[in-house]
Amino acid sequence: MNVILLTKDNTFIIGWVARLLGMIMEGIFTVIDFIGIPNIGLAIILFTVVVNLLLLPLTVKQQKFSKLSNKMQPEIQAIQEKYKNKKDNESMMAQNQEIQAIYAKYGVSASGSCVQLLIQMPILLALYRVIYAMPAYVSKIGNTFRVLADQIMSMDGAEFIKSSEISTIKSTVSMYGRNIIDMGETSINSLIDVLNKLSSSDMSVVAEHYNLSNLTYNGSLILSNESTRGLLDSYNNFFGLNIANSPQHIISNAYQLGAWGLLIGAVMIPVLSAITQLISIKLMPQPENKGSENSMASSMKMMNMIMPIFSAWFCFTLPSGLGLYWIASAVVRTILMIIINKRLDKMSFDDIVKKNSIKSTKKMEKMQKRQEMMNAYANMNTRNIATKANMNTGSEGGSSTKSMPDKKIPNVEYSSKSKPGSIAAKANMVKEFNEKNNK
């Protein structure tokens, strides 16, 4: 499968969302560039804040759902205990009906949490896509890399990069540069993907071979030299760390150079990622685990402990910019959780349950009335068909309609609450007609 990261993602739904989020990232980077701070790290933090604020309504609903779920869980467990040893169809149906009544009482849906996760999933995947492939969505960063790519392609068609024996360059090309074939646009995009993923030391090797040190974009030097910091280093510099490099790479170089400040900073990225995510998870309402039966709750708690560890490992091996996003996202989410939880704690859940119960009752009443009207309308249509059939039968037998009982549908008044010609009005007519005929 070919990977063309610079080309915008065309995956169904995820691609559309990625383009929308890419426009947001483009706008943020344009603003901070306008005020003189064209920094990818700052753009990622601001981007994270904006996306989390856009997802705030879903976050509030999810928090409220979690708290209500914890409150109604004892009632559901009591119903499950009641039907514990009853496996017949009637008992299973009765159990499901009673559980559905509990959900209706609290005004939540059994699939409510799943729906919210399904909505958030493409957003999160698209968000990673934008951050992991910034040149594809932020035109200034992409155009900066394009100057380098054009120079490389004009010299040897990137043969040096494709045939490099340096293990890190070779692995990067195998993952992201499979389309460096000819001089077409696809090759340029694929080459930019490779350049975007190269570590700073590998980029230095490439720059030296192709003599890229003097190339400029909009009058500014692209790559750094001994006296001037280049655009790419300015974009990626975050408190001295090059967030295009992985913490693993930074730690290795810092140890060799004795740069202990960089080493500590690189170590802090995966550590902070794990800690902030753990705090964020702790602030989320956890399902109550009463008894050994609630294995799902136990599994969730185990996953909540394991995920921060995996997060730390991913942050250690992937570019630091991605780790910076995870840290910023966890911090923003934690702040929002604190605010939301304080607001929810002030709310009376008994009042919420009461309001939801009233809404549920009204909804059921409306559904019943609608069903009754549909049944009445169906009965009326059936009577009309039967009457026409009788009339046709009488005509075929040689008798006229006059031989039928001279019984006409009496005039009835419409209900004051029914609109003439509506289903309800017709249902009232059928009801009154049946009542008079049955006397």
Wavefront OBJ file of the C-alpha trace (Angstrom):
o trace
v 0.000 0.000 0.000
v 1.457 3.353 -1.024
v 1.604 6.120 1.548
v 1.395 9.701 0.251
v 1.233 11.798 3.369
v 1.464 15.167 1.666
v -1.607 14.422 -0.416
v -4.655 15.238 1.671
v -6.421 12.195 3.083
v -9.302 11.019 0.889
v -10.617 8.379 3.293
v -14.402 8.420 3.605
v -15.496 10.825 6.405
v -11.988 10.979 7.946
v -10.646 12.743 4.851
v -13.440 15.335 4.962
v -12.907 15.965 8.661
v -9.129 16.183 8.139
v -9.610 18.860 5.485
v -11.835 20.868 7.837
v -9.352 20.541 10.715
v -6.536 21.344 8.296
v -8.264 24.646 7.501
v -8.370 25.413 11.231
v -4.658 24.584 11.593
v -3.868 26.681 8.514
v -5.754 29.635 10.024
v -3.970 29.301 13.377
v -0.519 29.098 11.785
v -1.305 32.075 9.540
v -2.279 34.187 12.556
v 0.785 33.345 14.653
v 2.994 33.818 11.586
v 1.431 37.252 11.072
v 2.366 38.273 14.632
v 5.888 36.930 14.123
v 5.739 33.544 15.934
v 5.598 30.893 13.166
v 6.026 27.975 15.542
v 4.563 24.491 15.031
v 4.605 23.708 18.762
v 2.534 26.797 19.585
v 0.196 26.029 16.653
v -0.363 22.493 17.973
v -1.253 23.794 21.451
v -3.694 26.400 20.110
v -5.126 23.843 17.688
v -5.705 21.436 20.585
v -7.525 24.111 22.596
v -9.783 25.024 19.658
v -10.677 21.398 18.823
v -11.444 20.558 22.454
v -13.687 23.621 22.726
v -15.518 22.546 19.564
v -16.017 19.101 21.118
v -17.191 20.593 24.427
v -20.934 19.827 23.900
v -20.106 16.148 23.311
v -17.786 16.132 26.328
v -20.528 17.555 28.575
v -23.031 14.964 27.322
v -20.528 12.173 27.882
v -19.808 13.345 31.434
v -23.510 13.639 32.245
v -24.157 10.203 30.729
v -21.351 8.683 32.831
v -22.657 10.195 36.053
v -26.235 9.123 35.332
v -24.995 5.640 34.401
v -23.260 5.303 37.760
v -26.445 6.455 39.513
v -28.729 3.974 37.743
v -26.263 1.064 37.775
v -27.489 -0.317 41.165
v -31.067 -0.475 39.834
v -29.944 -2.297 36.690
v -27.871 -4.723 38.745
v -30.920 -5.390 40.950
v -32.982 -6.278 37.875
v -30.212 -8.518 36.567
v -30.040 -10.240 39.951
v -33.824 -10.702 39.910
v -33.689 -12.602 36.611
v -30.275 -14.188 37.233
v -31.396 -17.827 36.937
v -34.272 -17.276 34.497
v -33.271 -17.982 30.913
v -36.673 -18.483 29.267
v -37.830 -16.041 26.579
v -40.550 -14.443 28.685
v -38.154 -13.721 31.545
v -35.516 -12.345 29.168
v -38.088 -10.078 27.524
v -39.356 -8.921 30.910
v -35.790 -8.177 32.033
v -35.088 -6.141 28.890
v -38.329 -4.197 29.334
v -37.519 -3.359 32.960
v -33.980 -2.278 32.042
v -35.332 -0.122 29.210
v -37.725 1.447 31.711
v -34.735 2.374 33.902
v -32.964 3.997 30.939
v -36.165 5.881 30.103
v -36.525 6.973 33.716
v -33.061 8.531 33.692
v -33.481 9.922 30.189
v -30.476 8.201 28.649
v -30.039 5.706 25.842
v -28.231 2.397 26.192
v -26.244 3.301 23.079
v -25.732 6.964 24.042
v -22.067 6.616 24.947
v -21.328 4.555 21.819
v -22.888 7.199 19.574
v -20.728 9.921 21.117
v -17.597 7.792 20.667
v -18.535 7.100 17.041
v -18.849 10.841 16.436
v -15.514 11.600 18.114
v -13.538 8.758 16.514
v -13.220 10.208 12.968
v -12.415 13.604 14.490
v -9.555 12.159 16.557
v -8.181 10.151 13.620
v -8.341 13.191 11.355
v -6.703 15.307 14.047
v -3.695 12.948 14.219
v -3.561 13.042 10.445
v -3.268 16.828 10.387
v -0.598 16.983 13.098
v 1.419 14.084 11.670
v 1.420 15.580 8.146
v 1.604 19.323 8.710
v 3.076 20.165 5.258
v -0.053 18.702 3.648
v -2.401 21.070 5.485
v -0.334 24.198 6.265
v 0.684 25.764 2.972
v 3.644 27.790 4.268
v 5.293 24.715 5.798
v 4.553 22.665 2.678
v 5.924 25.362 0.369
v 9.108 25.620 2.441
v 9.747 21.900 2.003
v 8.800 22.157 -1.670
v 11.780 24.424 -2.401
v 14.098 21.714 -1.044
v 12.242 18.947 -2.898
v 12.385 20.803 -6.232
v 16.143 21.289 -5.837
v 16.688 17.607 -5.045
v 14.536 16.369 -7.931
v 16.296 18.702 -10.388
v 19.698 17.247 -9.492
v 19.376 13.459 -9.518
v 15.679 12.685 -9.042
v 16.333 11.891 -5.350
v 18.569 8.910 -6.299
v 20.874 9.599 -3.339
v 17.962 9.475 -0.920
v 16.393 6.386 -2.533
v 19.662 4.431 -2.520
v 20.967 5.658 0.847
v 22.528 2.992 3.088
v 21.947 5.044 6.249
v 19.450 2.892 8.151
v 17.242 5.743 9.374
v 16.989 7.353 5.906
v 16.421 3.956 4.316
v 13.576 3.107 6.715
v 11.977 6.550 6.235
v 12.044 6.142 2.441
v 10.589 2.636 2.675
v 7.686 3.939 4.797
v 6.906 7.297 3.165
v 8.831 7.523 -0.127
v 7.535 4.659 -2.220
v 6.216 7.083 -4.838
v 9.535 8.819 -5.566
v 9.580 7.454 -9.108
v 9.678 10.219 -11.694
v 9.565 13.985 -11.945
v 5.799 14.180 -11.502
v 3.825 15.906 -8.742
v 3.331 12.606 -6.898
v 7.111 12.214 -6.595
v 7.479 15.749 -5.218
v 4.764 15.113 -2.624
v 6.303 11.797 -1.625
v 9.750 13.393 -1.321
v 8.327 16.140 0.925
v 6.825 13.422 3.114
v 10.280 11.881 3.469
v 11.966 15.208 4.218
v 9.294 15.994 6.796
v 10.027 12.700 8.608
v 13.833 12.868 8.511
v 15.601 13.621 11.770
v 17.732 16.773 11.903
v 20.957 14.744 11.605
v 19.671 12.875 8.521
v 18.510 16.168 7.034
v 22.055 17.518 7.468
v 23.419 14.585 5.445
v 20.898 15.210 2.657
v 21.515 18.977 2.722
v 25.280 18.510 2.423
v 24.982 16.134 -0.536
v 22.569 18.364 -2.482
v 24.057 21.677 -1.312
v 20.781 22.904 0.131
v 22.297 25.215 2.731
v 21.817 28.407 0.685
v 18.230 27.852 -0.427
v 15.674 30.451 0.703
v 11.898 30.785 0.866
v 10.395 34.298 0.777
v 13.853 35.686 1.414
v 14.539 33.591 4.529
v 17.092 30.790 4.810
v 15.366 27.391 4.951
v 18.079 25.364 6.707
v 20.192 26.645 9.572
v 23.896 27.354 9.323
v 26.466 28.387 11.911
v 25.236 31.984 12.062
v 21.555 31.884 11.088
v 18.619 29.749 12.231
v 16.683 28.450 9.248
v 12.919 28.461 8.782
v 12.501 24.735 9.477
v 14.375 24.978 12.770
v 12.317 28.053 13.696
v 9.108 26.189 12.913
v 10.112 23.170 15.007
v 11.946 24.844 17.882
v 10.008 24.554 21.152
v 11.970 25.734 24.202
v 15.164 24.477 22.607
v 13.763 21.095 21.525
v 13.357 20.229 17.855
v 9.882 18.678 17.920
v 10.461 17.109 14.497
v 12.837 14.687 16.258
v 11.727 11.896 18.565
v 12.711 12.064 22.251
v 14.742 8.916 21.610
v 16.801 10.719 18.956
v 17.137 13.873 21.074
v 18.308 11.894 24.123
v 20.899 10.012 22.046
v 22.379 13.204 20.565
v 22.159 15.134 23.849
v 24.027 12.379 25.700
v 26.832 12.373 23.103
v 27.112 16.172 23.222
v 26.679 16.408 26.992
v 23.661 18.700 26.546
v 21.905 17.751 29.770
v 19.202 20.383 29.413
v 18.031 18.886 26.114
v 18.243 15.393 27.605
v 15.985 16.346 30.530
v 13.545 18.117 28.208
v 13.337 15.072 25.930
v 12.729 12.741 28.878
v 9.972 14.995 30.213
v 7.839 14.662 27.055
v 6.916 10.954 27.467
v 6.804 11.300 31.272
v 4.450 14.294 31.164
v 2.330 12.569 28.544
v 1.778 9.567 30.841
v 1.136 11.688 33.955
v -1.274 14.136 32.325
v -3.267 11.355 30.682
v -3.469 9.468 33.980
v -4.831 12.579 35.726
v -7.311 13.149 32.909
v -8.561 9.552 33.156
v -8.898 9.803 36.945
v -11.191 12.817 36.580
v -13.568 10.893 34.333
v -16.493 9.208 36.129
v -15.524 5.568 36.667
v -18.081 2.721 36.628
v -18.774 1.305 40.056
v -17.353 -2.192 40.446
v -19.610 -4.063 42.847
v -18.870 -7.751 42.923
v -16.890 -9.950 40.603
v -19.660 -9.918 37.969
v -18.777 -6.483 36.686
v -15.838 -7.721 34.641
v -16.295 -4.921 32.097
v -15.677 -2.270 34.750
v -12.543 -4.119 35.891
v -11.281 -4.347 32.299
v -11.889 -0.621 31.786
v -9.931 0.249 34.920
v -7.075 -1.965 33.759
v -7.062 -0.286 30.346
v -7.071 3.133 32.010
v -3.873 2.177 33.810
v -2.182 0.643 30.769
v -2.976 3.386 28.233
v -0.765 6.085 29.844
v 2.155 3.618 29.718
v 1.577 2.980 26.021
v 1.288 6.730 25.531
v 4.722 7.231 27.109
v 6.256 4.599 24.819
v 4.712 6.089 21.671
v 5.887 9.554 22.693
v 9.410 8.201 23.167
v 9.650 6.789 19.632
v 7.478 9.178 17.583
v 8.213 12.863 16.764
v 8.083 15.097 19.834
v 5.367 17.216 18.218
v 2.925 14.342 18.583
v 3.886 13.961 22.241
v 3.378 17.687 22.695
v -0.143 17.301 21.310
v -0.931 14.459 23.740
v 0.297 16.543 26.674
v -1.618 19.655 25.570
v -4.747 17.605 24.891
v -4.618 15.929 28.322
v -4.062 19.266 30.096
v -6.917 21.002 28.239
v -9.181 17.994 28.800
v -8.308 17.970 32.509
v -9.171 21.656 32.894
v -12.464 21.160 31.064
v -13.257 18.077 33.179
v -12.730 20.045 36.400
v -15.044 22.826 35.188
v -17.698 20.394 33.901
v -17.597 18.245 37.060
v -18.004 21.301 39.290
v -20.987 22.387 37.235
v -22.538 18.903 37.268
v -21.958 18.511 41.014
v -24.070 21.612 41.608
v -26.943 20.102 39.655
v -29.566 17.999 41.407
v -29.657 14.626 39.708
v -33.009 13.924 41.326
v -34.419 16.905 39.421
v -32.727 15.674 36.238
v -34.267 12.221 36.713
v -37.675 13.779 37.416
v -37.556 15.927 34.268
v -36.338 12.999 32.177
v -39.085 10.801 33.589
v -41.751 13.381 32.642
v -40.282 13.702 29.147
v -40.212 9.926 28.767
v -43.860 9.607 29.901
v -45.011 12.288 27.453
v -43.048 10.641 24.676
v -44.672 7.261 25.401
v -48.126 8.859 25.475
v -47.531 10.492 22.099
v -46.336 7.203 20.660
v -49.426 5.395 21.985
v -51.800 8.052 20.605
v -50.063 7.917 17.237
v -50.374 4.134 17.201
v -54.063 4.283 18.150
v -54.781 6.789 15.372
v -52.956 4.654 12.829
v -54.916 1.577 13.924
v -58.217 3.488 13.686
v -57.330 4.786 10.235
v -56.424 1.268 9.142
v -59.779 -0.049 10.442
v -61.681 2.694 8.625
v -59.953 1.874 5.336
v -60.730 -1.823 5.872
v -64.443 -1.036 6.361
v -64.519 1.050 3.171
v -62.970 -1.790 1.204
v -65.449 -4.301 2.675
v -68.437 -2.014 1.833
v -67.293 -1.606 -1.762
v -66.818 -5.366 -2.040
v -70.390 -5.972 -0.789
v -71.800 -3.456 -3.240
v -69.956 -5.078 -6.122
v -71.174 -8.522 -5.028
v -74.773 -7.279 -4.918
v -74.548 -5.876 -8.410
v -73.127 -9.081 -9.818
v -75.930 -11.117 -8.207
v -78.581 -9.069 -9.992
v -79.637 -7.013 -7.042
v -79.176 -3.305 -6.746
v -77.760 -1.344 -3.940
v -81.309 -0.548 -2.841
v -81.663 -4.160 -1.611
v -79.047 -3.471 0.987
v -80.158 -2.186 4.354
v -80.894 1.483 4.107
v -78.351 2.488 6.654
v -76.358 5.621 6.119
v -73.410 6.823 8.020
v -74.865 9.386 10.395
v -73.550 12.867 10.539
v -71.101 13.223 13.358
v -69.391 16.265 14.714
v -65.657 16.553 14.635
v -63.801 16.649 17.899
v -63.037 20.193 18.900
v -59.383 19.248 19.109
v -59.213 17.536 15.705
v -58.571 19.291 12.446
v -61.195 18.449 9.756
v -59.787 15.917 7.321
v -56.983 14.831 9.682
v -56.384 11.236 10.779
v -57.687 12.089 14.258
v -60.960 13.463 12.810
v -61.455 10.333 10.710
v -60.686 8.170 13.734
v -63.398 10.033 15.713
v -65.892 9.442 12.920
v -65.139 5.713 12.866
v -65.418 5.498 16.649
v -68.819 7.256 16.770
v -70.120 5.228 13.823
v -69.134 1.955 15.504
v -70.674 2.998 18.818
v -74.066 3.829 17.190
v -74.131 0.627 15.133
v -73.320 -1.557 18.121
v -76.250 -0.275 20.194
l 1 2 3 4 5 6 7 8 9 10 11 12 13 14 15 16 17 18 19 20 21 22 23 24 25 26 27 28 29 30 31 32 33 34 35 36 37 38 39 40 41 42 43 44 45 46 47 48 49 50 51 52 53 54 55 56 57 58 59 60 61 62 63 64 65 66 67 68 69 70 71 72 73 74 75 76 77 78 79 80 81 82 83 84 85 86 87 88 89 90 91 92 93 94 95 96 97 98 99 100 101 102 103 104 105 106 107 108 109 110 111 112 113 114 115 116 117 118 119 120 121 122 123 124 125 126 127 128 129 130 131 132 133 134 135 136 137 138 139 140 141 142 143 144 145 146 147 148 149 150 151 152 153 154 155 156 157 158 159 160 161 162 163 164 165 166 167 168 169 170 171 172 173 174 175 176 177 178 179 180 181 182 183 184 185 186 187 188 189 190 191 192 193 194 195 196 197 198 199 200 201 202 203 204 205 206 207 208 209 210 211 212 213 214 215 216 217 218 219 220 221 222 223 224 225 226 227 228 229 230 231 232 233 234 235 236 237 238 239 240 241 242 243 244 245 246 247 248 249 250 251 252 253 254 255 256 257 258 259 260 261 262 263 264 265 266 267 268 269 270 271 272 273 274 275 276 277 278 279 280 281 282 283 284 285 286 287 288 289 290 291 292 293 294 295 296 297 298 299 300 301 302 303 304 305 306 307 308 309 310 311 312 313 314 315 316 317 318 319 320 321 322 323 324 325 326 327 328 329 330 331 332 333 334 335 336 337 338 339 340 341 342 343 344 345 346 347 348 349 350 351 352 353 354 355 356 357 358 359 360 361 362 363 364 365 366 367 368 369 370 371 372 373 374 375 376 377 378 379 380 381 382 383 384 385 386 387 388 389 390 391 392 393 394 395 396 397 398 399 400 401 402 403 404 405 406 407 408 409 410 411 412 413 414 415 416 417 418 419 420 421 422 423 424 425 426 427 428 429 430 431 432 433 434 435 436 437 438 439
